[in-house]
Amino acid sequence: MTAFNYDLLHRDPDSQARRGCITTTRGEIQTPVFMPVGTQGTVKAMLPEALKDIGAQIILANTYHLYLRPGHDLVKQMGGLHRFMNWDRPILTDSGGFQVFSLGELRRITEEGAAFQSHLDGSRHLLTPELSMDIQLALGSDIVMVFDECIPHPAERKYVVDSTNRSARWARRCRDVIPSGSGSALFGIVQGGMETDLRQQSAEQLQEIGFEGYALGGLSVGEETALMYDMMEYSLPLLPENRPRYVMGVGTPENLVEGVARGCDMFDCVMPTRNARNGVLFTTFGKISIKQAQYRDDDRPIDADCDCYVCRNYSRAYLRHLYRSGEILASVLNTHHNLYYYQQLMAAVRRSLEEGTFTSFRKNFYHKRDLSH
Amino acid sequence: MTAFNYDLLHRDPDSQARRGCITTTRGEIQTPVFMPVGTQGTVKAMLPEALKDIGAQIILANTYHLYLRPGHDLVKQMGGLHRFMNWDRPILTDSGGFQVFSLGELRRITEEGAAFQSHLDGSRHLLTPELSMDIQLALGSDIVMVFDECIPHPAERKYVVDSTNRSARWARRCRDVIPSGSGSALFGIVQGGMETDLRQQSAEQLQEIGFEGYALGGLSVGEETALMYDMMEYSLPLLPENRPRYVMGVGTPENLVEGVARGCDMFDCVMPTRNARNGVLFTTFGKISIKQAQYRDDDRPIDADCDCYVCRNYSRAYLRHLYRSGEILASVLNTHHNLYYYQQLMAAVRRSLEEGTFTSFRKNFYHKRDLSH
């Protein structure tokens, strides 16, 4: 069993951007990387083979959802999540914390953990750092995230202080369950709200414990984009260079490019998949809403610069028809295109970092978008 | 452009079953054949490539639906239905009649045609034999069906007489629009309700006009299965041997095997696709409902005798989880399996007819189903 490892391959001379490679027992992950979200044991509307075709190297699965349904014990009994869902590449699992706070009802946080009621059936649960680790291990996760609290924004400083400290204590309890060098990698999550000193404190607390990778949590929670970029810019350099850095729940194509420029290696977001199901498609010249009347008799592909399966075979007029008709194929094709767009974007980012042309890539990325206005 | 043709290749010595081959300008269709239904310009939840993978030779598209949305003129402008939906194999289009009577509102039949209001927006329309032909030609159909009335069951004899005669007059008007030897083949549809003499009269009226193929309409409309089989047994031998015979809207796997035994070459039905979306799956040992609790921790494939993509890669437990979670992938995988089951069934029927073993095939088909009870 190869140990989890991160190799820093290239460094951009003009920004914090880095080109690296993560090694896991289930294969390599070239970074920067975008991870499609597979909430309930499936990336919505995508076959695993299609995910591979578009170059997905790793997907994210949600601990909260799989814990409630079908249950981690069942998934383990069925041979683990990889076998259950027919996906043999790496899986990163979140800790369940974010969903407890966004979906769970009547939630209450104590030192022990977070008590909540299921959004599915109202049943009562107590999610602790230890249980979160047990669930993620039962799923067979390749990259386990520590159980933490995602602090809402805005929040009182006192709350941020208390929560960040508690999350640090929880992080230690997680490390105790999954020590360094075990089968799964464990990532710490920097909290601290929008307070730079608390972000620094959190980053230090986590490094004292020591993790295989580090994430920024509590971003993309409603704050201004500029503030999010500031927090990335401030926090990412606080993390060790020889470990992967992951900004959770981010984001738009622009967010990804800016995150890379600030030193981030890993991203995940429901945006490409969720937008797809709502008929919103990503292109090199910005977003389009396929339901619009202007596409009624538009024989062109979504994006003339895209060579994905959808753009090679289907017109905007057809995709609009499918969407308006409520056809399942609308979600299938739209999701395929959007995830391809994200994967190709990150592939282009990686190439530019290898070639030392990230700055011009970034300029051109915005230039194409501006042209469409 | 190759003319439409039907070659009778093998005849079963013990039944009316026949093994044939239809030649169209878009390729050959080995019969007996099952045609997946692509109502709105997509076989629900299936990519065209997946349809080809499972051996679909021809699909059916619905004139009524495509006329109302996105409109046949738009489809024509986009290069025809084949290009619009990325399907280069043959397409059979129905006439719209069946949907006018089952979905249209405030419908009224006159000699001219059928007036109705759209089920989508209440808009008023008059579908005539001529318009139905125009629509089907605009779509670029390979096999056009005459515009007819599908008589409900039960029905007064007087109504059946009048309707059957009117459908015959409509059939002639359809033939006038699409003469023999034009690009699209035109099929006549035998009506006559459940009255054998009227079925005979209808079959004669149609042959007098002359069509490239003949269908039985007005079956599978709520009558007893035995009566449907009787009507097939009586009506199919009334049709010319050198033309393909199609029983419309039929049916279950058992119906297909019995239809073949009675001399039918072509079938279509929404059953495999619709059932799939409701979690009902076809197997060699009968149907199963994947939502049942007994499959919660069932690690086996849907059908151990099936070698489809789904059965090779996914467990009943996973499919149950997807279904309960309302995931799009549930519809995708269930549809794939069910259509594969139908395609494989027909492929096995064809092989048995080539090998002269249809009788034992039929016996074994029922034997496997009985074993499961």
Interface residues (C-beta under 8 A of the other chain):
Chain A: Q40 G41 T42 K44 A45 M46 L47 R69 P70 L74 Q77 M78 G79 F84 M85 N86 R296 D297 D299 N313 Y314 S315 A317 Y318 R320 H321 L322 R324 S325 E327 I328 L329 S331 V332
Chain B: Q40 G41 T42 K44 A45 M46 L47 R69 P70 L74 Q77 M78 G79 F84 M85 N86 R296 D297 D299 N313 Y314 S315 A317 Y318 R320 H321 L322 R324 S325 E327 I328 L329 S331 V332
